[in-house]
Amino acid sequence: MPKFFSFKIIITSIVLAMLIILTAIGVFTYFRLTSIVDTVSNATQPDARLVNLKHIQAELSDAESSIKSYVLTRNNDYLTPFYNSLSSIDERIEFLRRLCRDDANERILIDSVNTLVVKKYEILNELLTLNDDALVTSELKKISQKIAEAEQKQEKRLDSLRKHASSAEMETVPQKSSIFQKIFGKKEKAPELKKDTLFPPTGTINIKTAEIKNEIENVKDNQTQQIQERKQQEFTLVGKDKEIMDKIRYLIGQLEKQETSKLIDKTKESRAQADETKILIATFCIAAILMLLIASFVITIYIRHNQAYRTALKKAKTDAENLTRVEEKFIINMSHEIRTPMNAIIGFTNLILKTPLVPEQKQYIDAVKTSGENLLVIINDILDFSKMQSGKITLEQINFRLSQVISTLTEFMLPKSIEKSIKLSMNIDKNISDYLIGDPTRLNQILLNLISNAIKFTEKGEVKTSISLVSEDDKKLELKFSVTDTGIGIPREKFSAIFEEFTQATDDTTRKYGGSGLGLAIVKELVEMQGGKISVESTVGVGSTFSFNLKFEKNLQQNMEPEHLSHEENKVPVIEGLNILLVEDNILNQILAKKVLTNWNWNVELAENGLIAIEKLENQDFDIVLMDIQLPEMDGYEATHYIRNKFSHPKCHIPIMAMTAHAMSSEEEKCRLAGMNGYISKPFDQKVLYSRIIFILNECGYSFKKNAEIKSAQQ
């Protein structure tokens, strides 16, 4: 068995280690898979930096397109996107700076892009300013066209005047404003002209017109020169703008490369993690398979060992049960074999003590009686202990009187206390209800053990038994029983040991005082069986007090079981002339029982075994059968079964009382199941025997003689 447990511990340790490893791998794999999923999820999401860089590039292109559209159309609506792009690009660059705050290289690139964007907008703004000057050239072209039209009209009018005028006054006439002066000059009062100046010379007009044209041409030339210079500036600005845009594209490309490189690195890392995770998953699967194999192996081994263990347990249980049965049978047989001679010893000593004896003879007989009673106590202790070990002790719940139990106990213990000149006192609280429901036999046994011990270990002084009320309600009460002596006392370190089996307070206690060492163990067991607890207080050389509490139900109807009535209450008829069939194989017990029965003026017929008993019962009439159990040829059970099943009425119903040396409670139950009407164990008390016989006869409907004298059974 130790090897099995050692193997079990090793396997359990291996399984636990595998479980820990498996759990660790599982947890690590879970975190790896989570990391891979996060990486893949991040990779599938658009990169915010690249998206913003693309937006910046697109907005720069839109701004450039807006300027070109404005230059071509002079529509101010095209300037709105240009100005809006400034704030939008600025916000995006700030956002990029926040994204790249942890990467110094990217931060430098973003700052460079920002610088180039500023230069780009400066160039676009200069282009916008240059193209605003082109309005002068356009207006001058319009003026030139109008002047040309005016000259043509003037020529036509002059020609018309020359042809149609017949005479003209040579006096002065008002001078009209020139069209050029209307367009360019101030309005002045014209001097009067003479008639000969009505038609100015053509050369004069041509000269003025030529001057104007020359002036205009000069303006045009200057403007043309400015335009050429402006175009040169525009060309320069466009070149710079291209360089800036190329740099911006380059920087954006660098940023894209960096982000792409990071994405590639993350992808590689994810692949590496995926490869590691594959290995971990494979390891996990292998470990799980190994775990299952080990578990299967362990379960198989465990089942086999468990089956073997169960088989061993069953065998051990069977052996233990057989041993218990053998032990019980041995105890029963031993009890029977010891009680049979003890019955003769105690019975005959009681008979002898009723005869005239000289003092010396009486002393010897008393010694024999005392020794026999002590031996009987030891036998009863052994039997009770055996019953407790096998769990065959049962508790009764019957009506009884507490005062009667104490009275009987006092009557029984008084001779022993008188013998040692010890005062024996019993004190019962007057508030305690006398009529109770419980097990008076076990209560008597507990108190008998404690009082016997107290008397045995006390040389002088007093043994006092007190019963006090602890608690009470309408149906139940709790009592405290205390037995106090002035004996040798018990060392405090022995308080717990004295309640163990075969244990005494000191090593020489058994030698000095006798006893089996079972009394207190039995008392403790009986008290605890009834839900109580026993305790001890003792001082060496001063004395001891044993106390225990028990609960009882109240007997509110105050009715009593016939066997537990007092002598005054248990009135039984004194019957003479009863015919008794005594079935007993032991000669000494035959003589003893016959002597006791004949002393009551009863007729006794002997039968040595069951067969003889049946034969005599067939041929004679009897009032009751006193049946021993252990008989030769046919035992008491078989004889009873035969009588109950083979005999006709009324003999099949004859009262049968077991009178046996078997003292086990199971035997009493077995006797009743076999069809017997009562039970008494040997050695028997003559008073109890008489009461039992009368009680059974009464239960079976025996008609007592009308002239029978009613008095207490005090035989």
FENBEL-V590858 format. One record per residue. N is the residue number from 1. RES is the residue in one small letter. PHI is phi as a letter, one per 30 degrees, with the letter a starting at -180 (* if undefined). PSI is psi in whole degrees, -180 to 180 (999 if undefined). OMEGA is omega in degrees with one decimal (999 if undefined). Layout:
N|RES|PHI|PSI|OMEGA + N|RES|PHI|PSI|OMEGA
//
This chain:
1|m|*|-43|176.5 + 2|p|e|-37|178.8 + 3|k|d|-40|179.5 + 4|f|d|-45|-179.6 + 5|f|d|-37|177.1 + 6|s|d|-45|177.2 + 7|f|d|-42|-179.6 + 8|k|d|-40|179.5 + 9|i|d|-43|179.6 + 10|i|d|-49|-179.2 + 11|i|d|-42|179.1 + 12|t|d|-40|178.5 + 13|s|d|-43|178.8 + 14|i|d|-45|-179.6 + 15|v|d|-42|178.9 + 16|l|d|-42|178.0 + 17|a|d|-44|177.9 + 18|m|d|-40|178.8 + 19|l|d|-42|179.4 + 20|i|d|-46|179.0 + 21|i|d|-45|-179.5 + 22|l|d|-42|179.1 + 23|t|d|-43|179.7 + 24|a|d|-44|178.5 + 25|i|d|-43|-179.9 + 26|g|d|-44|-179.7 + 27|v|d|-45|179.7 + 28|f|d|-42|178.4 + 29|t|d|-41|179.4 + 30|y|d|-47|-179.3 + 31|f|d|-37|177.4 + 32|r|d|-47|178.9 + 33|l|d|-40|177.8 + 34|t|d|-41|178.7 + 35|s|d|-42|179.4 + 36|i|d|-45|179.7 + 37|v|d|-42|178.8 + 38|d|d|-42|179.8 + 39|t|d|-47|179.3 + 40|v|d|-41|179.4 + 41|s|d|-43|178.5 + 42|n|d|-36|-179.4 + 43|a|d|-35|-179.6 + 44|t|d|-18|178.3 + 45|q|d|141|177.9 + 46|p|d|137|179.6 + 47|d|d|125|-174.8 + 48|a|d|-36|-179.4 + 49|r|d|-46|179.8 + 50|l|d|-40|179.7 + 51|v|d|-45|-179.7 + 52|n|d|-38|176.6 + 53|l|d|-42|177.9 + 54|k|d|-39|178.4 + 55|h|d|-41|178.0 + 56|i|d|-46|179.7 + 57|q|d|-43|-179.7 + 58|a|d|-40|-179.6 + 59|e|d|-34|173.8 + 60|l|d|-42|177.8 + 61|s|d|-41|178.5 + 62|d|d|-40|178.6 + 63|a|d|-43|178.6 + 64|e|d|-42|178.7 + 65|s|d|-37|179.1 + 66|s|d|-43|178.8 + 67|i|d|-45|-179.8 + 68|k|d|-42|179.5 + 69|s|d|-39|178.4 + 70|y|d|-43|-179.8 + 71|v|d|-39|-177.9 + 72|l|d|-39|-171.3 + 73|t|c|-17|-173.9 + 74|r|h|29|178.5 + 75|n|c|117|-176.6 + 76|n|d|-16|179.2 + 77|d|d|-27|-179.0 + 78|y|d|-14|179.2 + 79|l|d|-22|-178.6 + 80|t|d|-50|177.4 + 81|p|e|-33|-179.5 + 82|f|d|-49|-178.2 + 83|y|d|-34|178.6 + 84|n|d|-34|-177.8 + 85|s|d|-27|-180.0 + 86|l|e|-52|-178.6 + 87|s|d|-37|-179.1 + 88|s|d|-46|-179.9 + 89|i|d|-37|178.8 + 90|d|d|-43|178.4 + 91|e|d|-41|-178.9 + 92|r|d|-39|179.0 + 93|i|d|-40|176.6 + 94|e|d|-41|177.9 + 95|f|d|-41|177.6 + 96|l|d|-39|178.2 + 97|r|d|-40|178.4 + 98|r|d|-39|179.8 + 99|l|d|-33|-173.7 + 100|c|c|19|-175.9 + 101|r|d|-23|-178.9 + 102|d|c|-6|-178.2 + 103|d|c|109|-176.1 + 104|a|d|-42|-178.5 + 105|n|d|-47|179.8 + 106|e|d|-35|179.5 + 107|r|d|-40|177.7 + 108|i|d|-43|179.6 + 109|l|d|-41|179.8 + 110|i|d|-42|177.7 + 111|d|d|-40|177.9 + 112|s|d|-43|177.9 + 113|v|d|-42|-179.5 + 114|n|d|-44|179.0 + 115|t|d|-45|-179.8 + 116|l|d|-36|177.9 + 117|v|d|-42|178.0 + 118|v|d|-45|178.5 + 119|k|d|-39|179.4 + 120|k|e|-45|-179.3 + 121|y|d|-32|175.2 + 122|e|d|-43|179.2 + 123|i|d|-45|179.5 + 124|l|d|-37|178.9 + 125|n|d|-40|176.3 + 126|e|d|-42|177.0 + 127|l|d|-39|179.0 + 128|l|d|-40|-179.7 + 129|t|d|-43|179.5 + 130|l|d|-44|-176.0 + 131|n|d|-15|174.5 + 132|d|d|-30|179.4 + 133|d|d|-18|-178.4 + 134|a|d|-11|179.1 + 135|l|d|-35|-179.6 + 136|v|e|-48|-179.9 + 137|t|d|-40|-178.6 + 138|s|d|-42|-179.8 + 139|e|d|-41|179.2 + 140|l|d|-36|176.8 + 141|k|d|-40|178.6 + 142|k|d|-42|179.2 + 143|i|d|-44|179.7 + 144|s|e|-41|-179.9 + 145|q|d|-43|179.8 + 146|k|d|-41|178.8 + 147|i|d|-43|179.7 + 148|a|d|-41|178.7 + 149|e|d|-41|179.8 + 150|a|d|-40|178.5 + 151|e|d|-42|179.9 + 152|q|d|-42|178.9 + 153|k|d|-40|-178.6 + 154|q|d|-41|179.3 + 155|e|d|-41|-179.9 + 156|k|d|-40|179.6 + 157|r|d|-43|179.8 + 158|l|d|-41|178.8 + 159|d|d|-37|-179.4 + 160|s|d|-38|-179.4 + 161|l|d|-41|-178.6 + 162|r|d|-35|-175.3 + 163|k|d|-36|-170.1 + 164|h|c|-16|-178.8 + 165|a|d|129|179.5 + 166|s|c|-39|178.0 + 167|s|a|153|-178.8 + 168|a|b|141|177.9 + 169|e|d|139|-175.6 + 170|m|d|8|179.1 + 171|e|d|172|-178.9 + 172|t|d|147|177.6 + 173|v|b|158|179.7 + 174|p|d|141|-179.0 + 175|q|d|134|179.9 + 176|k|d|150|179.9 + 177|s|d|141|176.7 + 178|s|d|152|179.1 + 179|i|d|-31|178.8 + 180|f|d|-40|178.4 + 181|q|d|-34|176.8 + 182|k|d|-33|-177.2 + 183|i|d|-46|-172.0 + 184|f|c|-34|-171.4 + 185|g|d|180|177.9 + 186|k|c|157|179.1 + 187|k|d|114|179.4 + 188|e|b|158|-179.7 + 189|k|d|122|-175.4 + 190|a|d|140|177.7 + 191|p|d|158|179.3 + 192|e|d|141|179.9 + 193|l|c|155|176.1 + 194|k|d|168|-175.9 + 195|k|e|-30|-177.5 + 196|d|d|-6|177.9 + 197|t|c|11|179.6 + 198|l|d|-33|178.8 + 199|f|c|92|-178.2 + 200|p|d|161|-178.8 + 201|p|d|144|179.9 + 202|t|d|-34|-178.5 + 203|g|d|-36|-179.8 + 204|t|d|-47|179.5 + 205|i|e|-43|-178.3 + 206|n|d|-35|-178.4 + 207|i|d|-44|-178.0 + 208|k|d|-43|179.7 + 209|t|d|-39|-179.8 + 210|a|d|-38|179.4 + 211|e|d|-45|-179.8 + 212|i|d|-45|-178.7 + 213|k|d|-41|179.5 + 214|n|d|-42|-179.7 + 215|e|d|-44|-179.7 + 216|i|d|-40|-179.6 + 217|e|d|-38|177.1 + 218|n|d|-45|178.2 + 219|v|e|-43|-179.6 + 220|k|d|-41|-179.8 + 221|d|d|-44|179.2 + 222|n|d|-41|-179.1 + 223|q|d|-39|179.7 + 224|t|d|-42|178.5 + 225|q|d|-42|178.9 + 226|q|d|-39|179.4 + 227|i|d|-43|179.3 + 228|q|d|-41|177.9 + 229|e|d|-41|-179.7 + 230|r|d|-41|177.6 + 231|k|d|-38|177.2 + 232|q|d|-41|177.5 + 233|q|d|-42|178.7 + 234|e|d|-42|179.4 + 235|f|d|-43|178.8 + 236|t|d|-45|180.0 + 237|l|d|-40|178.9 + 238|v|d|-40|177.8 + 239|g|d|-45|177.9 + 240|k|d|-41|179.6 + 241|d|d|-40|178.8 + 242|k|d|-43|178.4 + 243|e|d|-43|-179.7 + 244|i|d|-45|-179.7 + 245|m|d|-38|177.2 + 246|d|d|-42|178.7 + 247|k|d|-42|178.6 + 248|i|d|-46|179.0 + 249|r|d|-39|179.7 + 250|y|d|-47|-179.7 + 251|l|d|-42|177.6 + 252|i|d|-39|176.9 + 253|g|d|-40|178.0 + 254|q|d|-43|177.5 + 255|l|d|-41|178.3 + 256|e|d|-40|178.3 + 257|k|d|-43|179.4 + 258|q|d|-44|179.5 + 259|e|d|-40|177.8 + 260|t|d|-41|178.4 + 261|s|d|-42|177.6 + 262|k|d|-42|179.5 + 263|l|d|-40|177.8 + 264|i|d|-43|178.6 + 265|d|d|-43|178.8 + 266|k|d|-39|178.5 + 267|t|d|-44|177.7 + 268|k|d|-43|179.0 + 269|e|d|-41|178.7 + 270|s|d|-41|178.0 + 271|r|d|-42|178.3 + 272|a|d|-43|177.4 + 273|q|d|-39|178.7 + 274|a|d|-41|177.7 + 275|d|d|-44|178.1 + 276|e|d|-39|179.6 + 277|t|d|-38|176.4 + 278|k|e|-44|179.1 + 279|i|d|-42|179.5 + 280|l|d|-42|179.3 + 281|i|d|-42|177.5 + 282|a|d|-44|177.2 + 283|t|d|-42|179.0 + 284|f|d|-45|-179.8 + 285|c|d|-44|179.4 + 286|i|d|-44|179.0 + 287|a|d|-39|178.9 + 288|a|d|-42|178.6 + 289|i|d|-46|177.4 + 290|l|e|-40|179.0 + 291|m|d|-45|179.3 + 292|l|d|-41|179.4 + 293|l|d|-46|179.1 + 294|i|d|-43|179.4 + 295|a|d|-43|178.2 + 296|s|d|-43|179.1 + 297|f|d|-46|-179.3 + 298|v|d|-44|-179.7 + 299|i|d|-43|179.2 + 300|t|d|-49|179.3 + 301|i|d|-42|-178.6 + 302|y|d|-42|179.5 + 303|i|d|-43|179.8 + 304|r|d|-49|-180.0 + 305|h|d|-39|179.8 + 306|n|d|-39|177.7 + 307|q|d|-44|177.9 + 308|a|d|-40|179.1 + 309|y|d|-43|178.3 + 310|r|d|-41|177.9 + 311|t|d|-43|178.7 + 312|a|d|-39|178.5 + 313|l|d|-43|178.1 + 314|k|d|-43|179.3 + 315|k|d|-43|179.1 + 316|a|d|-40|178.2 + 317|k|d|-45|178.3 + 318|t|d|-44|178.9 + 319|d|d|-41|-180.0 + 320|a|d|-42|178.3 + 321|e|d|-42|177.2 + 322|n|d|-42|178.7 + 323|l|d|-41|178.1 + 324|t|d|-42|178.2 + 325|r|d|-42|178.4 + 326|v|d|-44|179.7 + 327|e|d|-44|179.7 + 328|e|d|-43|178.8 + 329|k|d|-40|178.1 + 330|f|d|-44|179.9 + 331|i|d|-43|-179.9 + 332|i|d|-48|-179.5 + 333|n|d|-43|178.8 + 334|m|d|-43|178.5 + 335|s|e|-44|-178.9 + 336|h|d|-45|-176.2 + 337|e|d|-32|179.2 + 338|i|d|-42|-177.3 + 339|r|d|-30|-179.7 + 340|t|d|-52|175.6 + 341|p|d|-32|178.2 + 342|m|d|-36|177.4 + 343|n|e|-43|179.6 + 344|a|d|-43|-178.1 + 345|i|d|-54|-176.9 + 346|i|d|-40|-179.0 + 347|g|d|-47|-178.9 + 348|f|d|-34|177.1 + 349|t|d|-38|176.6 + 350|n|d|-39|178.2 + 351|l|d|-41|-179.7 + 352|i|d|-39|-178.5 + 353|l|d|-18|177.6 + 354|k|d|-4|178.4 + 355|t|c|161|177.6 + 356|p|d|126|-179.3 + 357|l|b|147|171.6 + 358|v|d|157|-177.2 + 359|p|e|-42|-178.6 + 360|e|d|-43|178.8 + 361|q|d|-44|179.8 + 362|k|d|-38|178.8 + 363|q|d|-44|-179.8 + 364|y|d|-45|-178.7 + 365|i|d|-40|176.8 + 366|d|d|-39|178.3 + 367|a|d|-43|178.1 + 368|v|d|-44|-179.6 + 369|k|d|-46|-179.9 + 370|t|d|-44|178.9 + 371|s|d|-42|178.7 + 372|g|d|-42|179.2 + 373|e|d|-40|177.1 + 374|n|d|-43|177.7 + 375|l|d|-37|178.7 + 376|l|d|-37|176.9 + 377|v|d|-44|179.2 + 378|i|d|-43|179.3 + 379|i|d|-44|179.7 + 380|n|d|-39|177.0 + 381|d|d|-45|179.8 + 382|i|d|-42|178.8 + 383|l|d|-44|179.4 + 384|d|d|-41|178.6 + 385|f|d|-41|177.8 + 386|s|d|-40|178.0 + 387|k|d|-43|-179.8 + 388|m|d|-40|179.3 + 389|q|d|-36|-179.1 + 390|s|c|0|177.9 + 391|g|i|30|-176.0 + 392|k|c|7|175.5 + 393|i|d|128|177.9 + 394|t|c|151|-179.9 + 395|l|c|138|177.7 + 396|e|c|158|171.8 + 397|q|b|85|-176.2 + 398|i|b|164|178.6 + 399|n|d|137|176.1 + 400|f|a|166|176.2 + 401|r|c|126|-179.1 + 402|l|d|-41|-179.1 + 403|s|d|-35|179.5 + 404|q|d|-40|177.4 + 405|v|d|-46|-179.1 + 406|i|d|-39|179.7 + 407|s|d|-46|178.8 + 408|t|d|-41|179.9 + 409|l|d|-44|179.2 + 410|t|d|-43|179.7 + 411|e|d|-37|-178.5 + 412|f|d|-39|-174.1 + 413|m|d|-17|-175.4 + 414|l|e|-44|179.9 + 415|p|e|-38|-179.6 + 416|k|d|-40|179.6 + 417|s|d|-38|177.8 + 418|i|d|-38|-179.5 + 419|e|e|-35|-179.4 + 420|k|c|8|-180.0 + 421|s|h|43|179.4 + 422|i|c|136|177.9 + 423|k|d|129|178.5 + 424|l|c|120|-178.0 + 425|s|b|148|178.7 + 426|m|b|123|180.0 + 427|n|b|121|179.8 + 428|i|c|130|177.0 + 429|d|e|129|-176.8 + 430|k|d|-19|-178.6 + 431|n|d|-4|-178.0 + 432|i|d|131|175.5 + 433|s|d|134|-176.0 + 434|d|d|-29|-175.9 + 435|y|c|114|-174.5 + 436|l|b|169|174.7 + 437|i|b|124|-179.0 + 438|g|l|-152|179.9 + 439|d|c|93|-178.4 + 440|p|d|-30|-179.5 + 441|t|d|-46|-179.5 + 442|r|d|-36|176.2 + 443|l|d|-44|178.1 + 444|n|d|-40|-179.3 + 445|q|d|-42|179.1 + 446|i|d|-52|-178.3 + 447|l|d|-38|179.0 + 448|l|d|-44|178.3 + 449|n|d|-48|-176.9 + 450|l|d|-43|-179.5 + 451|i|d|-39|177.5 + 452|s|d|-45|177.7 + 453|n|d|-43|-178.8 + 454|a|d|-44|179.1 + 455|i|d|-40|-177.2 + 456|k|d|-39|-175.4 + 457|f|c|11|177.9 + 458|t|c|124|-179.8 + 459|e|c|-30|177.7 + 460|k|a|157|179.7 + 461|g|j|-129|-170.1 + 462|e|b|147|169.2 + 463|v|c|117|-174.2 + 464|k|c|131|175.4 + 465|t|c|125|180.0 + 466|s|b|143|178.9 + 467|i|b|121|-178.1 + 468|s|b|157|-179.1 + 469|l|d|124|178.9 + 470|v|c|-51|179.4 + 471|s|a|161|-175.7 + 472|e|a|143|168.5 + 473|d|b|-164|-175.0 + 474|d|d|-29|-173.2 + 475|k|c|-26|-173.7 + 476|k|b|163|172.4 + 477|l|b|157|177.8 + 478|e|c|129|-176.9 + 479|l|c|148|174.5 + 480|k|c|122|178.8 + 481|f|c|131|179.1 + 482|s|b|133|175.8 + 483|v|c|115|-175.6 + 484|t|c|135|177.6 + 485|d|b|170|176.3 + 486|t|c|43|-174.4 + 487|g|d|-151|-171.7 + 488|i|d|-21|-179.5 + 489|g|i|171|-176.7 + 490|i|b|132|175.2 + 491|p|d|142|-176.2 + 492|r|e|-35|-179.1 + 493|e|d|-10|-179.3 + 494|k|c|2|-174.3 + 495|f|e|-44|-178.0 + 496|s|d|-30|-175.8 + 497|a|d|-31|-174.7 + 498|i|d|-17|179.2 + 499|f|c|3|177.2 + 500|e|d|159|-177.1 + 501|e|d|140|174.6 + 502|f|h|34|-179.0 + 503|t|b|136|176.3 + 504|q|c|167|-177.6 + 505|a|d|-39|177.8 + 506|t|b|165|-175.8 + 507|d|d|-30|-176.3 + 508|d|c|10|-178.7 + 509|t|d|-45|-179.1 + 510|t|d|-41|-179.1 + 511|r|d|-40|-176.4 + 512|k|d|-43|-170.4 + 513|y|c|-10|-179.4 + 514|g|i|-170|180.0 + 515|g|j|161|-177.2 + 516|s|c|-14|-175.1 + 517|g|i|14|-179.2 + 518|l|c|-16|-172.2 + 519|g|e|-54|-177.6 + 520|l|d|-32|176.0 + 521|a|d|-41|178.3 + 522|i|d|-43|178.4 + 523|v|e|-48|180.0 + 524|k|e|-45|-179.5 + 525|e|d|-44|-179.0 + 526|l|d|-39|178.3 + 527|v|d|-46|-178.1 + 528|e|d|-32|175.8 + 529|m|d|-29|-179.3 + 530|q|c|14|175.7 + 531|g|i|16|-179.5 + 532|g|c|-176|179.1 + 533|k|b|134|-177.9 + 534|i|c|146|178.7 + 535|s|b|165|-178.6 + 536|v|b|141|170.9 + 537|e|b|129|-175.0 + 538|s|a|150|173.6 + 539|t|b|127|-178.0 + 540|v|d|128|179.5 + 541|g|i|-8|-178.9 + 542|v|c|-46|179.7 + 543|g|k|-179|-175.7 + 544|s|b|155|173.9 + 545|t|b|119|175.1 + 546|f|c|128|-177.5 + 547|s|b|146|174.5 + 548|f|a|152|178.5 + 549|n|c|140|175.5 + 550|l|b|148|177.2 + 551|k|c|141|178.8 + 552|f|b|153|170.2 + 553|e|d|151|177.8 + 554|k|d|139|173.9 + 555|n|c|88|-173.4 + 556|l|d|-28|-179.7 + 557|q|d|-14|176.9 + 558|q|h|37|173.1 + 559|n|c|157|-171.8 + 560|m|b|151|170.0 + 561|e|d|139|-176.9 + 562|p|e|-36|-176.1 + 563|e|d|-12|-177.7 + 564|h|c|20|174.4 + 565|l|d|155|175.2 + 566|s|d|170|-179.5 + 567|h|e|-35|-179.5 + 568|e|d|-36|-177.2 + 569|e|d|-33|-175.1 + 570|n|d|74|-179.6 + 571|k|d|119|178.7 + 572|v|b|146|-179.9 + 573|p|d|141|172.2 + 574|v|d|108|-173.3 + 575|i|c|137|173.7 + 576|e|c|150|175.4 + 577|g|i|16|175.8 + 578|l|d|144|177.5 + 579|n|c|114|-174.6 + 580|i|c|131|170.7 + 581|l|c|110|-178.9 + 582|l|c|113|-179.8 + 583|v|c|105|-174.2 + 584|e|a|131|-177.7 + 585|d|c|-23|-178.3 + 586|n|d|126|-174.0 + 587|i|d|-43|-178.5 + 588|l|d|-43|178.8 + 589|n|d|-32|175.3 + 590|q|d|-49|-177.8 + 591|i|d|-46|-177.5 + 592|l|d|-52|-177.7 + 593|a|d|-42|-179.1 + 594|k|d|-40|-179.9 + 595|k|d|-44|-179.8 + 596|v|d|-45|-176.5 + 597|l|d|-41|-179.7 + 598|t|d|-25|174.8 + 599|n|d|-23|178.5 + 600|w|c|13|179.9 + 601|n|i|39|175.9 + 602|w|c|151|178.1 + 603|n|c|128|-174.6 + 604|v|c|130|174.4 + 605|e|c|130|-176.6 + 606|l|c|145|172.3 + 607|a|b|129|-173.7 + 608|e|d|-19|179.2 + 609|n|a|-179|-175.9 + 610|g|d|-36|-179.1 + 611|l|d|-45|179.3 + 612|i|d|-37|179.2 + 613|a|d|-44|179.3 + 614|i|d|-43|-179.3 + 615|e|d|-45|-179.0 + 616|k|d|-34|-179.8 + 617|l|d|-30|178.0 + 618|e|d|-32|-173.0 + 619|n|c|-17|-176.1 + 620|q|b|165|176.6 + 621|d|c|134|179.3 + 622|f|b|155|177.4 + 623|d|d|-31|-178.3 + 624|i|a|151|177.3 + 625|v|c|126|172.0 + 626|l|c|108|-167.2 + 627|m|c|120|168.7 + 628|d|d|156|-177.1 + 629|i|c|-52|-175.7 + 630|q|d|102|-176.1 + 631|l|b|154|175.3 + 632|p|d|157|176.0 + 633|e|i|-60|176.2 + 634|m|b|120|-176.9 + 635|d|d|180|-175.1 + 636|g|d|-35|179.3 + 637|y|d|-47|-179.2 + 638|e|d|-42|-179.8 + 639|a|d|-42|179.2 + 640|t|d|-43|179.0 + 641|h|d|-41|-179.9 + 642|y|d|-45|-178.9 + 643|i|d|-44|-176.5 + 644|r|d|-30|-173.8 + 645|n|c|-24|-175.2 + 646|k|c|-29|-178.0 + 647|f|d|152|177.3 + 648|s|c|170|178.4 + 649|h|d|138|9.3 + 650|p|c|-2|-173.7 + 651|k|d|-24|179.1 + 652|c|d|-17|-179.2 + 653|h|c|13|-179.2 + 654|i|e|137|177.8 + 655|p|d|133|177.9 + 656|i|b|126|177.7 + 657|m|c|126|177.6 + 658|a|d|134|176.0 + 659|m|b|93|-167.4 + 660|t|b|160|175.8 + 661|a|d|-7|174.5 + 662|h|d|122|-174.5 + 663|a|c|8|179.8 + 664|m|d|143|179.8 + 665|s|d|-30|178.1 + 666|s|d|-31|179.3 + 667|e|d|-40|178.7 + 668|e|d|-43|178.2 + 669|e|d|-40|179.2 + 670|k|d|-38|178.5 + 671|c|d|-43|-179.4 + 672|r|d|-39|177.9 + 673|l|d|-29|179.6 + 674|a|d|-12|177.8 + 675|g|j|6|178.8 + 676|m|d|153|-175.4 + 677|n|c|-14|-178.7 + 678|g|a|178|-172.9 + 679|y|a|137|171.6 + 680|i|b|136|-176.7 + 681|s|c|153|175.7 + 682|k|c|147|-6.3 + 683|p|d|140|-176.7 + 684|f|c|153|172.9 + 685|d|d|133|-174.7 + 686|q|d|-40|179.4 + 687|k|d|-44|-180.0 + 688|v|d|-41|179.2 + 689|l|e|-47|-179.0 + 690|y|d|-47|-178.9 + 691|s|d|-42|-179.2 + 692|r|d|-44|-178.6 + 693|i|d|-47|-179.5 + 694|i|d|-40|179.9 + 695|f|d|-45|179.8 + 696|i|d|-43|178.6 + 697|l|d|-40|179.3 + 698|n|d|-42|178.9 + 699|e|d|-35|-178.1 + 700|c|d|5|174.9 + 701|g|i|26|179.1 + 702|y|d|134|179.8 + 703|s|c|105|178.1 + 704|f|d|151|-179.7 + 705|k|d|139|-177.0 + 706|k|d|-31|-177.6 + 707|n|c|13|179.6 + 708|a|d|138|-179.5 + 709|e|d|128|-179.6 + 710|i|c|119|175.5 + 711|k|a|170|-178.1 + 712|s|d|143|178.4 + 713|a|d|105|-179.7 + 714|q|b|47|-179.6 + 715|q|d|999|999
//
